[in-house]
Amino acid sequence: MTHEIIIFGFGGQGVMSMGKTLAEAGMKEGLSVSWLPSYGPEMRGGTANCSVVLSEDEIVSPMIENPTELIVMNKPSLLKFEPQLAPGGTFLVNSSIIEIKASRADVSAHYVPCLDIANELGNAKVANMVMLGAYIEATGLLRYETIQEMLRHIFTGRKAALVDLNVEALRRGAACIVREA
């Protein structure tokens, strides 16, 4: 199966690192991957998005028109890109700063209070890991162990103390997903 994911938000919300982590974890698990970042003219506070394709088959193009999964970290992204999500797709919304709900009934929508949870954990910068944990739980696509291993590889030396915080953020994000019976 092929998963076409687009992650939208403002610069500084960890959109690119979330996408890159998905791509690298997919590669580690033997999937074909594509990661295509896109930045607005401003960095922090400007628009940012990335497209990630994870597939058991060869990826023909990194371009995505109708993603199977859509992750939005800000309200303008929800309003603009919700129509692009493929019918039956999975929609993850940062409900800490987006007060509206998805308008479509033909998708599976999950509302994750990323920033609220990150602040509870004492570091707003892990909001993206909260969302990543929710994504992994909602899709079942990747293993948590793979992400944890990657975090241990990324955060070394003085930053090794951040591994546990990020792992807890993943766990808390996953706990936000309610499985349909």
Beta strands, then each sheet from edge to edge (+ up, - down):
strand 1: 2-10
strand 2: 32-39
strand 3: 47-55
strand 4: 69-72
strand 5: 90-94
strand 6: 108-112
sheet 1: 2+ 3- 1+ 4+ 5+ 6+
end
